[in-house]
Amino acid sequence: MKRNDLILLVLLLAAGFGWLFAAHTLVSYKGDEAVITVDGKEYGRYPLSEDRVIEIGQSNEAEIANGTIRMTKSDCPNGLCLKQSPISRSGESIVCVPNKVIITVSASENAAVDTMAE
């Protein structure tokens, strides 16, 4: 084995370990429930498996459809929460700052195991 062969082998091994580390770190689990908080207090928990429309106070509305949740109505001035894509992965969130509404997707331990088995 020559010096260049050894360098190539080390680079390939490093790239392989880097890819494995990135794949393991970037895995996000499909969530099974949406947690809605208003002004820091839990407003409710809703399963993503049941399609429904959720009225959040008088100013906001969220919709669960096809295992995702999105904001469908808000009276905030800029409407950024309405422009956010639907979310379904654990840890994702939609935030309406003016109305102090946060929607976060969470996964139970069983949901994470099921997702890894897929």
C-alpha positions in Angstrom: 0.0 0.0 0.0 1.4 3.3 -1.0 1.0 6.6 0.8 -1.8 7.9 -1.6 -3.8 4.6 -1.2 -3.7 5.1 2.6 -4.9 8.7 2.3 -7.7 7.6 0.1 -8.7 4.9 2.5 -8.8 7.3 5.4 -10.8 9.8 3.5 -13.4 7.2 2.4 -13.7 5.9 6.0 -14.1 9.4 7.3 -16.8 10.2 4.7 -18.6 7.0 5.6 -18.6 7.7 9.3 -19.7 11.3 8.6 -22.6 10.1 6.5 -23.7 7.6 9.2 -23.4 10.3 11.9 -25.5 12.8 9.8 -28.1 10.2 9.0 -28.5 9.2 12.6 -28.6 12.9 13.8 -31.0 14.1 11.2 -33.6 11.4 11.7 -36.9 13.0 12.7 -39.8 11.0 13.9 -43.3 11.3 12.6 -45.4 12.9 15.4 -48.7 11.5 16.6 -50.2 14.5 18.4 -50.3 18.3 18.2 -49.8 20.3 21.4 -51.3 23.8 21.3 -50.2 26.4 23.8 -51.6 29.9 24.2 -49.7 32.5 26.2 -47.5 29.8 27.7 -50.4 27.6 28.9 -51.4 24.3 27.3 -54.6 24.8 25.3 -55.0 21.2 24.2 -53.5 18.0 22.7 -55.0 16.6 19.5 -54.2 13.4 17.7 -52.9 13.9 14.2 -54.8 10.7 13.1 -58.2 12.5 13.4 -59.0 15.1 10.8 -60.6 18.2 12.5 -60.7 21.9 12.7 -59.6 23.5 16.0 -60.8 26.9 17.1 -58.1 28.5 19.2 -59.7 31.3 21.1 -61.5 33.8 18.9 -58.6 34.8 16.7 -56.9 31.6 15.5 -58.0 28.3 13.8 -55.9 25.2 13.0 -56.7 22.3 10.8 -55.6 18.7 11.1 -55.8 16.8 7.9 -53.9 13.7 6.5 -51.6 13.5 9.6 -50.5 17.1 9.4 -51.6 20.3 11.1 -51.6 23.9 9.8 -52.9 27.3 10.8 -55.9 28.2 8.7 -57.1 31.5 10.3 -55.5 34.2 12.3 -56.1 37.9 12.8 -52.5 38.8 13.3 -51.2 41.7 11.1 -48.6 40.0 9.1 -50.1 36.5 8.8 -46.7 34.6 8.9 -48.3 31.7 10.7 -50.7 31.2 7.9 -47.8 31.0 5.4 -46.0 28.2 7.2 -46.2 24.8 5.7 -48.2 22.0 7.4 -46.2 20.1 10.0 -46.1 16.4 11.0 -42.7 15.6 12.4 -41.8 15.6 16.1 -40.3 18.9 17.1 -41.7 21.0 14.3 -43.7 24.0 15.3 -45.9 26.8 14.0 -45.8 30.1 15.9 -48.2 33.1 15.9 -46.2 35.6 17.9 -48.9 38.4 18.1 -51.5 36.0 19.4 -49.0 34.0 21.5 -50.1 30.7 20.0 -47.6 27.8 19.5 -48.5 24.5 17.8 -45.9 21.8 18.3 -45.9 18.2 17.1 -44.7 15.6 19.5 -44.2 11.9 19.2 -44.8 9.3 21.9 -42.1 6.7 22.5 -44.2 4.1 20.6 -44.6 6.4 17.6 -40.8 6.8 17.3 -40.3 3.0 17.4 -43.0 2.5 14.7 -41.4 5.1 12.5 -38.0 3.5 12.7 -39.6 0.1 11.7 -41.1 1.6 8.5 
